[in-house]
Amino acid sequence: MKKMYGWIVCVLSIAALVAPTMAQGNRGKAELQVSGGTITVDYGRPSLKGRDMLSQLQDGMFWRMGMNQSTTFTTPVDLTFGSTKVAKGSYSLWLLKTGSSFQLVFNSQTGQWGTQHDPSKDVYKVDMKQASIPNSVETFTIDLKSASGGGVFQMEWGKTELSAPFTTGM
C-alpha cells in the first residue's frame, strides 16, 4: 500500500510540473520594440483542424482572438490606429465581425477567461484591413511588424489576414 501511495504521489507531482508547460505550449507572444519600450501581445494559439473559423463568426459577434485566457495587448506608449487613439496600458483584445469586415476591439478588462467579454468595458474599436493569403495558416498567429513611425498589428488564420497599422505617440 505504501508503495502504491508513493507511485501516486510521484505521478501527481510529475503531472503538476508538466501541465503548466503543456498549457504554455498553446500560447504565443508577439513583441515590437518601439521608442519607450516593448509592445506585446500574449495569446492562445488554436488550430483550424479542417475548420474555417473566421467565416463562422456571425455579424455583430465577438471572438476572443485565441483560446483559453483572453488575449492581452500591452503598450508602454500611446498609439494611433487611423483616427483612433489608444492610451498606453493593458487591454484584452477581441475581434468583432461587422458585416463582411472586422474590427479590433480593445477592452479595459484583462486576465479573464477568453469567453467572458464585457462589452461595457470596450474602450476602442479599430477597423481592420482584410486580405486573402495564398497558403492556409493552420495555427492562429498574431504578429507585430515594424513600420515607419510605428508598426502593424497583423493576424493570420486560414487564408485570411487582418491588419491594422499604427503610429506611436499621439
N, C-alpha and C positions, 0 to 999 in steps of 0.2 A: 504494500500500500504506500509506504514512504517513497519507494522508487517511482511509482506512478505519479504521486504528488510532485516529485522532483521534475519529472518529464513535463507535466502540465505547466508548472511554473516556468520551465525553460522555454517551451513553445510560446507561451503568452508573452514572455519577455522579448523573444525574437520578433513576434508579431508587432509588439509595441514600438520596436525600433525600426522595423521595415515599413509599416503603414504610412508614417509621415513622408518618407522618401518616395513611396509609390504615388501618394497624392500630389506631391510636388512635381512628379514627372508629367502630370497633365496641366501644369501651369506654364505660362510663357511670360516673358518680360521684354518690353521694348524700351529703349533708352535713347535720348538725344541730348548731347552736351550743348548747352547754349550759354551765352554770357549771363552769369548769375547762378549757374547750377545745372542740374540734370533733370529733364522732363522724363517721367517714367510712366509706363502702363503695365500693370500686373493683371493677368487674365487667365482664365481657364481655356484649354485648347481641345474642344471636341472634334471628332472626326465625322465625316459625312456618312460613311458606311453605306454608300449607294443612294443616299437621300439627296434632295435639293432643298436644303433647309430655308434659305432666304426666300425662295418662291412660295413657301408655305406660310410665311408671315402675312397675316391679314391686314388690310388697310386700317390704320388707327391703332395697331397693336405694337407693344414694346417687346424687344428681345434683349436679353442680358449681355449680349456680346461675349459669349464664352460659356463656361459651365461652372457649377458649384458656386463658390463665393463670388459676389459681384466683381466686375472689372473695376479696377481703381486707377484713375488718372491723377498724377501729382505733378504740379508745375511750381517751380520756385520763383517764376516771373509771370507777369501779366502777359496774356496772349490775345491776339485779334484774329478771328476767323471771319474773313469778309468784313461785314459791318458789326459782327458780334464780338464784344469784348469780354474775355474770360479772365477773372481775377485769379492771381496766384492762390494755390491751395490744393486740396484733395477733393476729388469728386468720384462718384460711381458713374460709369458710362452705360448708356442704353442706346439701342437703335430703334427708331420709330419709323414705321412704314407710313408714308403719306401718299396715297395714290400709287403711282408707279415709281416714286422716288423714295429716298431715305433721309432721315435727319439724325445727326449725332446729338444725343441729349446728355447734358451734364447735370447730375443730381447731387445735392449737398449732403445726402446721407451716404456714408461709406461703411464697409465692413459687414453689411447684411448678406444673407443668402441671396443668390442671384435671381431668384424668382420673386423677391419681396420689393417690388418697385412702388414707391410712393410718389405719384405724380405731383403732389402738392409741394414736393421738395425739388422739383426740376427748376434749375436756375438759368440755363442757357440751352438754346437749340441752334444747331448749325446744319445748313444744307450740305449734302454730300454729293460729289460728282460720281456718277456710276459709269463703269466701263466693263465690257466683256474681255476676258483674257483667254488666250488660245488653249492653255493647258490647265486642267482642273486641279485645284489645290484641295487635297484631301483633309488636311488638318487646319482648322481655323487659325489664321495668322494676322497679327497686328504688327505694324512697323511704324517707326518714326524716322522720317528721312530728312536730312538737312536740305535746306533751300535758301536762296538769297533772302536775307532779312528774317529768317525763321526756319520753318520746316513744313512737312506734310504728314498729317495723320493718315495712315493707309491701312485698310484691312482687306484680306482676300479670303474667299471661301468658295469652293466650287469653281465656276467660271466667271465669278463676279468680283470686281474690285471696286471698293468705295473709298473715296479720299476727300480730304479737306485740308487745303493749305492754310498756314497761319504765319503771322509775324510775331516777333517778341516785342514787348513793351506796348504801351497804349498811347 
